[in-house]
């Protein structure tokens, strides 16, 4: 498929077998030019407006004091700007852009996204959170190594992350960096849990009995410093409009932006809505979050053509026994012999 601006995008039917195979092998997949230039321009214009009007709060991820996570918990159903502190630029805008901002909702619930979910085995996907990640020129920050499963978890494991580049992303301005196949080889030892009664968050150890963590090595600071591991990391340089799909166990990070160019991205996390939701997740279903894709209800209501096909009636041929000429036989006897 080719956009009006001439760039080739993903087929609307979803991922190809080769793309699915690569995603399962590497733990990530880059899809080039999935957003047109017009779509990118519209999203960036919306972000400029939100920057000026959104409520600003301080990022609460490092605090474990009672009530310190209230702004984060509330943002699950609002659109809030997070910064490092007073006078600092906004780092993120979230976490319900998919439910409250039409420009982003249009992208999130697009046929292209639903079909990615279908081809990756999720028939009833739900968007848990959506946010814009902003790294201003010469004022970016480093995002430490992590996996998405640490912050959004289901049992069994499900879903994936979608990360759109809204500006060109390079090694100089803090593009994503991934460790290929780390979703197969490693797991992070802790997850980000929330005490909703006390309104604070903390990292706690994962259960060692989890199916997803069997036969995997624990990722530690010592492992991360091994020279052979360092060489395996790969920078994902992307153009505006490109998308990367991230496995929930894939280890990834990004360096600080020290360049003269900003780096904006839009990210969404999806799960399988048919699975029970862990109450220790920092985000909980409410209102416009976690709603079903409209495609799901449409498919449920659509008539099943296969079932409604009329089965042609085949005329049964009855074998009539041979009766000698001149033989007298009653109707009862005749029916009995025919049967």
One Martini backbone bead per residue (centre of mass of N, CA, C, O) as a GRO file, in nm:
protein
  339
    1UNK     BB    1   0.098   0.034   0.020
    2UNK     BB    2   0.031   0.385  -0.075
    3UNK     BB    3   0.072   0.693  -0.001
    4UNK     BB    4   0.029   1.016  -0.109
    5UNK     BB    5   0.351   1.070  -0.036
    6UNK     BB    6   0.485   0.768  -0.143
    7UNK     BB    7   0.479   0.580   0.096
    8UNK     BB    8   0.525   0.270   0.226
    9UNK     BB    9   0.292   0.052   0.376
   10UNK     BB   10   0.109  -0.137   0.551
   11UNK     BB   11  -0.101  -0.370   0.529
   12UNK     BB   12  -0.430  -0.366   0.633
   13UNK     BB   13  -0.433  -0.684   0.710
   14UNK     BB   14  -0.135  -0.687   0.820
   15UNK     BB   15   0.087  -0.912   0.897
   16UNK     BB   16   0.321  -1.105   0.790
   17UNK     BB   17   0.481  -1.399   0.826
   18UNK     BB   18   0.765  -1.271   0.832
   19UNK     BB   19   0.703  -1.059   1.052
   20UNK     BB   20   0.615  -1.252   1.275
   21UNK     BB   21   0.877  -1.414   1.288
   22UNK     BB   22   1.062  -1.173   1.362
   23UNK     BB   23   0.920  -1.090   1.622
   24UNK     BB   24   0.958  -1.367   1.773
   25UNK     BB   25   1.274  -1.365   1.750
   26UNK     BB   26   1.348  -1.050   1.845
   27UNK     BB   27   1.096  -0.875   1.993
   28UNK     BB   28   1.074  -0.701   1.724
   29UNK     BB   29   0.916  -0.446   1.492
   30UNK     BB   30   0.965  -0.266   1.197
   31UNK     BB   31   0.740  -0.020   1.054
   32UNK     BB   32   0.732   0.152   0.772
   33UNK     BB   33   0.528   0.417   0.716
   34UNK     BB   34   0.237   0.401   0.870
   35UNK     BB   35   0.251   0.706   0.868
   36UNK     BB   36   0.167   0.985   0.742
   37UNK     BB   37   0.243   1.311   0.708
   38UNK     BB   38  -0.039   1.410   0.793
   39UNK     BB   39  -0.061   1.249   1.059
   40UNK     BB   40   0.189   1.366   1.194
   41UNK     BB   41   0.106   1.664   1.179
   42UNK     BB   42  -0.151   1.637   1.351
   43UNK     BB   43  -0.019   1.530   1.614
   44UNK     BB   44   0.180   1.767   1.657
   45UNK     BB   45  -0.034   1.988   1.678
   46UNK     BB   46  -0.168   1.866   1.929
   47UNK     BB   47   0.081   1.882   2.117
   48UNK     BB   48   0.116   2.187   2.115
   49UNK     BB   49  -0.158   2.237   2.255
   50UNK     BB   50  -0.114   2.063   2.511
   51UNK     BB   51   0.134   2.209   2.627
   52UNK     BB   52  -0.044   2.477   2.697
   53UNK     BB   53  -0.305   2.320   2.863
   54UNK     BB   54  -0.194   2.118   3.040
   55UNK     BB   55  -0.158   1.957   3.322
   56UNK     BB   56   0.098   1.984   3.571
   57UNK     BB   57   0.330   1.734   3.690
   58UNK     BB   58   0.517   1.539   3.887
   59UNK     BB   59   0.715   1.284   3.872
   60UNK     BB   60   0.641   0.971   4.074
   61UNK     BB   61   0.843   0.714   4.042
   62UNK     BB   62   1.049   0.768   4.307
   63UNK     BB   63   0.811   0.750   4.505
   64UNK     BB   64   0.688   0.596   4.844
   65UNK     BB   65   0.477   0.779   4.941
   66UNK     BB   66   0.195   0.866   5.063
   67UNK     BB   67   0.023   0.988   4.773
   68UNK     BB   68   0.247   1.009   4.533
   69UNK     BB   69   0.048   0.850   4.302
   70UNK     BB   70  -0.209   1.015   4.230
   71UNK     BB   71  -0.139   1.147   3.956
   72UNK     BB   72  -0.090   0.881   3.810
   73UNK     BB   73  -0.365   0.745   3.858
   74UNK     BB   74  -0.538   0.977   3.731
   75UNK     BB   75  -0.399   0.973   3.440
   76UNK     BB   76  -0.545   0.716   3.328
   77UNK     BB   77  -0.820   0.932   3.284
   78UNK     BB   78  -0.627   1.146   3.153
   79UNK     BB   79  -0.449   1.458   3.064
   80UNK     BB   80  -0.101   1.479   3.140
   81UNK     BB   81   0.187   1.660   3.250
   82UNK     BB   82   0.526   1.556   3.277
   83UNK     BB   83   0.787   1.648   3.511
   84UNK     BB   84   1.078   1.711   3.707
   85UNK     BB   85   0.975   2.015   3.752
   86UNK     BB   86   0.995   2.327   3.808
   87UNK     BB   87   1.075   2.452   3.480
   88UNK     BB   88   1.042   2.197   3.338
   89UNK     BB   89   0.995   2.011   3.084
   90UNK     BB   90   0.801   1.810   2.919
   91UNK     BB   91   0.806   1.449   2.895
   92UNK     BB   92   0.493   1.377   2.934
   93UNK     BB   93   0.175   1.265   2.781
   94UNK     BB   94  -0.097   1.145   2.990
   95UNK     BB   95  -0.285   0.816   2.955
   96UNK     BB   96  -0.568   0.911   2.763
   97UNK     BB   97  -0.554   0.970   2.445
   98UNK     BB   98  -0.738   0.737   2.323
   99UNK     BB   99  -1.012   0.858   2.481
  100UNK     BB  100  -0.979   1.209   2.464
  101UNK     BB  101  -0.819   1.230   2.177
  102UNK     BB  102  -0.906   1.219   1.854
  103UNK     BB  103  -0.632   1.211   1.703
  104UNK     BB  104  -0.541   0.948   1.864
  105UNK     BB  105  -0.786   0.762   1.846
  106UNK     BB  106  -0.777   0.723   1.537
  107UNK     BB  107  -0.509   0.558   1.547
  108UNK     BB  108  -0.561   0.337   1.767
  109UNK     BB  109  -0.853   0.238   1.605
  110UNK     BB  110  -0.735   0.133   1.361
  111UNK     BB  111  -0.715  -0.112   1.133
  112UNK     BB  112  -0.409  -0.157   1.153
  113UNK     BB  113  -0.407  -0.224   1.460
  114UNK     BB  114  -0.611  -0.453   1.471
  115UNK     BB  115  -0.454  -0.639   1.266
  116UNK     BB  116  -0.207  -0.674   1.439
  117UNK     BB  117  -0.349  -0.816   1.669
  118UNK     BB  118  -0.459  -1.055   1.508
  119UNK     BB  119  -0.175  -1.158   1.393
  120UNK     BB  120  -0.083  -1.183   1.722
  121UNK     BB  121  -0.350  -1.323   1.878
  122UNK     BB  122  -0.564  -1.072   1.930
  123UNK     BB  123  -0.920  -1.044   1.940
  124UNK     BB  124  -0.938  -0.862   2.233
  125UNK     BB  125  -0.830  -0.563   2.253
  126UNK     BB  126  -0.660  -0.337   2.492
  127UNK     BB  127  -0.608  -0.011   2.597
  128UNK     BB  128  -0.423   0.104   2.864
  129UNK     BB  129  -0.212   0.313   2.730
  130UNK     BB  130  -0.117   0.663   2.648
  131UNK     BB  131   0.175   0.845   2.507
  132UNK     BB  132   0.396   1.117   2.514
  133UNK     BB  133   0.741   1.138   2.420
  134UNK     BB  134   0.978   1.394   2.529
  135UNK     BB  135   1.288   1.520   2.366
  136UNK     BB  136   1.453   1.776   2.392
  137UNK     BB  137   1.682   1.976   2.296
  138UNK     BB  138   1.947   1.929   2.510
  139UNK     BB  139   1.699   1.782   2.721
  140UNK     BB  140   1.726   1.505   2.770
  141UNK     BB  141   1.678   1.160   2.876
  142UNK     BB  142   1.735   0.873   3.038
  143UNK     BB  143   1.631   0.538   2.976
  144UNK     BB  144   1.621   0.267   3.132
  145UNK     BB  145   1.634  -0.054   3.160
  146UNK     BB  146   1.348  -0.240   3.029
  147UNK     BB  147   1.018  -0.376   3.061
  148UNK     BB  148   0.679  -0.364   3.011
  149UNK     BB  149   0.598  -0.587   3.221
  150UNK     BB  150   0.670  -0.417   3.478
  151UNK     BB  151   0.404  -0.207   3.427
  152UNK     BB  152   0.238  -0.437   3.257
  153UNK     BB  153   0.028  -0.706   3.383
  154UNK     BB  154  -0.036  -1.048   3.306
  155UNK     BB  155  -0.219  -1.373   3.364
  156UNK     BB  156  -0.095  -1.429   3.128
  157UNK     BB  157   0.091  -1.316   2.902
  158UNK     BB  158   0.035  -1.001   2.715
  159UNK     BB  159   0.084  -0.829   2.441
  160UNK     BB  160   0.202  -0.487   2.352
  161UNK     BB  161   0.403  -0.241   2.198
  162UNK     BB  162   0.364   0.095   2.063
  163UNK     BB  163   0.608   0.292   1.855
  164UNK     BB  164   0.604   0.619   1.742
  165UNK     BB  165   0.753   0.825   1.518
  166UNK     BB  166   0.738   1.195   1.499
  167UNK     BB  167   1.046   1.189   1.463
  168UNK     BB  168   1.354   1.173   1.401
  169UNK     BB  169   1.554   0.885   1.499
  170UNK     BB  170   1.864   0.879   1.671
  171UNK     BB  171   2.165   0.833   1.834
  172UNK     BB  172   2.175   1.151   1.911
  173UNK     BB  173   1.843   1.184   2.014
  174UNK     BB  174   1.734   0.911   2.157
  175UNK     BB  175   1.682   0.640   2.062
  176UNK     BB  176   1.603   0.336   2.051
  177UNK     BB  177   1.713   0.047   2.249
  178UNK     BB  178   1.792  -0.299   2.179
  179UNK     BB  179   1.771  -0.654   2.279
  180UNK     BB  180   1.788  -0.907   2.098
  181UNK     BB  181   1.609  -1.182   2.231
  182UNK     BB  182   1.552  -1.107   2.541
  183UNK     BB  183   1.263  -1.245   2.567
  184UNK     BB  184   1.411  -1.536   2.583
  185UNK     BB  185   1.670  -1.494   2.796
  186UNK     BB  186   1.521  -1.271   2.982
  187UNK     BB  187   1.447  -1.115   3.311
  188UNK     BB  188   1.296  -0.912   3.525
  189UNK     BB  189   1.287  -0.911   3.885
  190UNK     BB  190   1.084  -0.659   3.867
  191UNK     BB  191   0.787  -0.474   3.965
  192UNK     BB  192   0.527  -0.226   3.922
  193UNK     BB  193   0.354  -0.137   4.204
  194UNK     BB  194   0.020  -0.068   4.348
  195UNK     BB  195  -0.122   0.119   4.618
  196UNK     BB  196  -0.444   0.235   4.615
  197UNK     BB  197  -0.496   0.314   4.913
  198UNK     BB  198  -0.205   0.472   4.954
  199UNK     BB  199  -0.086   0.593   4.690
  200UNK     BB  200   0.164   0.394   4.596
  201UNK     BB  201   0.487   0.293   4.471
  202UNK     BB  202   0.670  -0.017   4.373
  203UNK     BB  203   0.930  -0.250   4.379
  204UNK     BB  204   0.887  -0.600   4.313
  205UNK     BB  205   0.913  -0.922   4.307
  206UNK     BB  206   0.885  -1.170   4.111
  207UNK     BB  207   0.756  -1.463   4.032
  208UNK     BB  208   0.933  -1.765   3.986
  209UNK     BB  209   0.671  -1.940   3.868
  210UNK     BB  210   0.656  -1.822   3.609
  211UNK     BB  211   0.631  -1.921   3.287
  212UNK     BB  212   0.794  -1.680   3.146
  213UNK     BB  213   1.067  -1.743   3.347
  214UNK     BB  214   1.136  -1.999   3.243
  215UNK     BB  215   1.469  -2.051   3.134
  216UNK     BB  216   1.561  -1.774   3.243
  217UNK     BB  217   1.753  -1.500   3.295
  218UNK     BB  218   1.863  -1.272   3.510
  219UNK     BB  219   1.862  -0.934   3.513
  220UNK     BB  220   2.165  -0.756   3.569
  221UNK     BB  221   2.421  -0.546   3.620
  222UNK     BB  222   2.639  -0.756   3.554
  223UNK     BB  223   2.527  -0.843   3.278
  224UNK     BB  224   2.521  -0.553   3.141
  225UNK     BB  225   2.859  -0.535   3.155
  226UNK     BB  226   2.902  -0.724   2.942
  227UNK     BB  227   3.062  -0.710   2.646
  228UNK     BB  228   2.880  -0.905   2.471
  229UNK     BB  229   2.618  -0.754   2.541
  230UNK     BB  230   2.679  -0.465   2.445
  231UNK     BB  231   2.710  -0.552   2.136
  232UNK     BB  232   2.390  -0.633   2.096
  233UNK     BB  233   2.297  -0.366   2.084
  234UNK     BB  234   2.026  -0.169   1.920
  235UNK     BB  235   1.967   0.095   1.719
  236UNK     BB  236   1.654   0.266   1.635
  237UNK     BB  237   1.637   0.409   1.342
  238UNK     BB  238   1.387   0.660   1.265
  239UNK     BB  239   1.114   0.778   1.102
  240UNK     BB  240   0.863   0.962   1.054
  241UNK     BB  241   0.598   0.708   1.093
  242UNK     BB  242   0.723   0.493   1.237
  243UNK     BB  243   0.710   0.150   1.368
  244UNK     BB  244   0.730  -0.027   1.686
  245UNK     BB  245   0.719  -0.357   1.805
  246UNK     BB  246   0.686  -0.473   2.151
  247UNK     BB  247   0.776  -0.695   2.358
  248UNK     BB  248   0.714  -0.728   2.700
  249UNK     BB  249   1.024  -0.868   2.744
  250UNK     BB  250   1.181  -0.657   2.613
  251UNK     BB  251   1.482  -0.501   2.613
  252UNK     BB  252   1.494  -0.142   2.678
  253UNK     BB  253   1.604   0.193   2.567
  254UNK     BB  254   1.746   0.535   2.619
  255UNK     BB  255   1.914   0.807   2.545
  256UNK     BB  256   2.017   1.102   2.566
  257UNK     BB  257   1.959   1.433   2.444
  258UNK     BB  258   2.243   1.612   2.275
  259UNK     BB  259   2.105   1.754   2.057
  260UNK     BB  260   1.935   1.991   1.826
  261UNK     BB  261   1.712   1.764   1.833
  262UNK     BB  262   1.417   1.648   1.869
  263UNK     BB  263   1.215   1.370   2.039
  264UNK     BB  264   0.922   1.226   1.926
  265UNK     BB  265   0.663   1.013   2.076
  266UNK     BB  266   0.423   0.740   2.042
  267UNK     BB  267   0.255   0.536   2.293
  268UNK     BB  268   0.128   0.192   2.328
  269UNK     BB  269  -0.069  -0.037   2.537
  270UNK     BB  270  -0.154  -0.382   2.507
  271UNK     BB  271  -0.418  -0.625   2.571
  272UNK     BB  272  -0.600  -0.896   2.684
  273UNK     BB  273  -0.937  -0.874   2.779
  274UNK     BB  274  -0.985  -1.187   2.869
  275UNK     BB  275  -0.802  -1.126   3.099
  276UNK     BB  276  -0.712  -1.087   3.405
  277UNK     BB  277  -0.675  -0.810   3.620
  278UNK     BB  278  -0.435  -0.667   3.803
  279UNK     BB  279  -0.458  -0.482   4.107
  280UNK     BB  280  -0.135  -0.389   4.097
  281UNK     BB  281  -0.179  -0.209   3.891
  282UNK     BB  282  -0.168   0.131   3.833
  283UNK     BB  283  -0.386   0.059   3.625
  284UNK     BB  284  -0.746   0.100   3.591
  285UNK     BB  285  -1.048   0.039   3.496
  286UNK     BB  286  -1.212   0.325   3.323
  287UNK     BB  287  -1.423   0.419   3.112
  288UNK     BB  288  -1.222   0.480   2.821
  289UNK     BB  289  -1.066   0.253   2.931
  290UNK     BB  290  -1.042  -0.066   2.786
  291UNK     BB  291  -1.186  -0.061   2.540
  292UNK     BB  292  -1.319  -0.183   2.276
  293UNK     BB  293  -1.298  -0.253   1.970
  294UNK     BB  294  -1.525  -0.200   1.723
  295UNK     BB  295  -1.459  -0.463   1.562
  296UNK     BB  296  -1.559  -0.676   1.764
  297UNK     BB  297  -1.866  -0.615   1.760
  298UNK     BB  298  -1.897  -0.636   1.455
  299UNK     BB  299  -1.811  -0.939   1.437
  300UNK     BB  300  -2.033  -1.049   1.627
  301UNK     BB  301  -2.280  -0.939   1.442
  302UNK     BB  302  -2.189  -1.083   1.215
  303UNK     BB  303  -2.264  -1.300   0.990
  304UNK     BB  304  -2.233  -1.645   0.935
  305UNK     BB  305  -2.190  -1.761   0.630
  306UNK     BB  306  -2.124  -2.059   0.671
  307UNK     BB  307  -2.380  -2.126   0.847
  308UNK     BB  308  -2.598  -2.001   0.625
  309UNK     BB  309  -2.554  -2.211   0.438
  310UNK     BB  310  -2.716  -2.410   0.229
  311UNK     BB  311  -2.797  -2.737   0.242
  312UNK     BB  312  -2.815  -2.963   0.015
  313UNK     BB  313  -3.058  -3.180  -0.085
  314UNK     BB  314  -3.043  -3.527  -0.085
  315UNK     BB  315  -3.167  -3.777  -0.264
  316UNK     BB  316  -3.285  -4.071  -0.160
  317UNK     BB  317  -3.191  -4.394  -0.245
  318UNK     BB  318  -3.396  -4.674  -0.289
  319UNK     BB  319  -3.371  -5.012  -0.243
  320UNK     BB  320  -3.537  -5.238  -0.439
  321UNK     BB  321  -3.643  -5.536  -0.427
  322UNK     BB  322  -3.661  -5.827  -0.586
  323UNK     BB  323  -3.957  -5.939  -0.768
  324UNK     BB  324  -4.129  -6.185  -0.867
  325UNK     BB  325  -4.325  -6.266  -1.111
  326UNK     BB  326  -4.647  -6.321  -0.956
  327UNK     BB  327  -4.604  -6.225  -0.676
  328UNK     BB  328  -4.760  -6.215  -0.371
  329UNK     BB  329  -4.798  -5.898  -0.184
  330UNK     BB  330  -4.812  -5.713   0.076
  331UNK     BB  331  -4.769  -5.400   0.198
  332UNK     BB  332  -4.618  -5.479   0.454
  333UNK     BB  333  -4.412  -5.669   0.323
  334UNK     BB  334  -4.301  -5.465   0.122
  335UNK     BB  335  -4.191  -5.258   0.331
  336UNK     BB  336  -4.008  -5.460   0.484
  337UNK     BB  337  -3.824  -5.533   0.237
  338UNK     BB  338  -3.729  -5.251   0.172
  339UNK     BB  339  -3.593  -5.207   0.462
   0.00000   0.00000   0.00000
